[in-house]
Amino acid sequence: MSDNRVRVLSVLVEDGPNTLSKVSGVIRRRGFHVLSITVGPSPEPGLLRLTLQVDHGHAEADQVRKQLERLVEVVEVEDLTGHDLHSRELVVARVAASDLSGLLEKGAKLLHSSATGATVEFAGDGGEVGEFVDELKRHGVKDVVRSGPVVMRRTA
Amino acid sequence: MVLEALEREGVELIFGYPGGANLPIYQRLPGHPKLKHILVRHEQGAAHMADGYARACGKPGVVFATSGPGALNLVTGLCTAYMDSVPMIAITGQVNSTQVGRDAFQESDVIGATSSVTKHSYLVTNIKQLPRVIHEAFHIATTGRPGPVLIDICKDVQQAEAESVPRERLEIAGYKPNGHADLDQAKAAAIALAGAERPVVLAGHGVLLSHAEAQLREFAERAAAPVGTTLLGIGAFPVNHPLSLHMTGFMGTGWNLKAVQNADVLMMVGMRVDDRVTAKLADFAPKVKTFIHIDIDGSEMGKNVRPQIELVADAKQALEAMIPHLPEPEKSRGTWLAQIDAWREEHPLRYTHSNGHLQPQDVLIDMYKRCRNEAIVVADVGQNQIWAALWWNYDRPGLFLNSGGSGTMGFALPAAIGAKFARPELPVWCVAGEGGFVMTAQELSVAVEHQLDVKIVLLNNFSLGMVRQFQDDFYGGVRSQVDLTHMPDFVKLADAYGLPGVRVDKFSEIGPAMDAAERTKGPFLIDFRIDPEANVYPIVPLGKSLNDFWEAPDK
């Protein structure tokens, strides 16, 4: 899966029992592949915001947006690929080390600490989160969970 | 509640089958004499009947089925309607809302199983949702690019008593069907087409769905542009018109394929440009400088062929927007039309008729002579479908119905029954091979029960003819699992179901058998024992370009 086949989409959908399965069904049926998916409430009641990273496979790149738009559950699709974006991912990690200064210098936030280790969180763009995860390895990482990105257009 | 809502939507006819999870609906059905219900013999039959009904009259077909196996038996019929953009409402019973997810008796995930073959679907777990859902479902099924919508209703909701809720105003945030054409694009398209040296217009099912035949004809005549149709677009442009290219695609006419492959501007209206139209995609219409694509579904733009000018619009509105901008056609157009006439002479439709066997084309030609364009032909899938498409000169819309996108064997008989319910004033002919016919032959009971004038033309070649032809021509001549010698005696089968039938082995018997079919009120079956080696021509070998079409052997 090459990077240039990845589309980043921000999708406003109905909050309903069928929505996610229909979105993922279309992605599967059209030969696309989900790399990340983030779901959360939107400011409008009854609507959710999905952020998707999708490999469009052998289909034309604009097919991801167009096929999603056909779903009645989908209210709005923005294909943000290539746009100037704020793209933020979250990582939460449990580490063994007591010396957390390296992590805190990078901007990590301490969530919990005890004699056996500490739990930290870090948010950043994909590259920063990647570097943070590399840094974690030097601190005896025990467990790490990562979210997919949420994105917003950068405006002046 | 369900039935009141259907009455409000103007439903008159339902094709269905009762079972445990839709008993409450059926309990109330006798209290609604305005709703006529046709009891089918298999749920797939109900779906195809509703499909044939919708194709024949334009109103959405309505289907009832119970949960689990009942609903799952609809899947092929839903897919057939979905692929061909046919409006349909399927109302399935679901187990009680408190039982959902517990693997209750006859429970299945119908939404999950049908999502990819419906335009939209609903699971109704609360009576309060029902009036809105049913109203929305009809709106979605019949507007924009039509399609089947499924409503899965839990049994306790069917039983719930509710005040008759006034229909809510429709507000569907995620559904905005396209209609109007962008005027600048329409103008650009008109100018591009009129300025072409070698223009070709291809018309699909979308032209029929938007009733744009008159606009297409006016457009073609004013632009002096030849028009071909897809298999599903047959009827969108009169085959006898001097500008007609007849059917396109990998079993299209030679002059059509020559025109497409030599065109410099190709306008595709109301069609998906699928693989059966393009054959080898990389070699499709290689000389075209400007592709113009008009379709109501924006996702069709560039899905297979990237157009230079695109109009996401209803076909009629797009053509109406284009016509006023058509300049005088290029003066050199006469050369192009003469060239097409030369190709028409050079590559006529032809078939073998010197080997002593009954030829399917002779059957269809006889049928056409007696019906002209005053009958509906419903074809099944395979060789019979292509023969029926090519050997009739359909000059009006709605006369030829078939499963184009899905290619569903067993479609013809139930769809013909549905078409007859929709258009009782027109003769309906069902053309099928014996392979597809036996897949849904149980619906003969419905034709007999309602004494429907459906004439069944069985083109019986004792084999799966299209598969046999492909094996002969493209798979090394290895005939594998295509022999259908062991089939019922179809005249006796007809008799067992209670309809008359005759067998025809010879050319001279075609006329008398057809006479008998026409004289008989109610259903009639003719078992035509045709040449077992008869093939469909022209045909483009699989994987080859449209240039490489094979013609019938010259004998």
Interface residues (C-beta under 8 A of the other chain):
Chain A: V13 E14 P17 N18 S21 K22 G25 R29 L47 A59 E60 D62 Q63 K66 Q67 E69 R70 L71 V72 E73 V74 V75
Chain B: I111 G112 S115 S116 K119 H120 S121 Y122 L123 I140 I172 A173 G174 Y175 D297 G298 S299 M301 G302 K303 R306
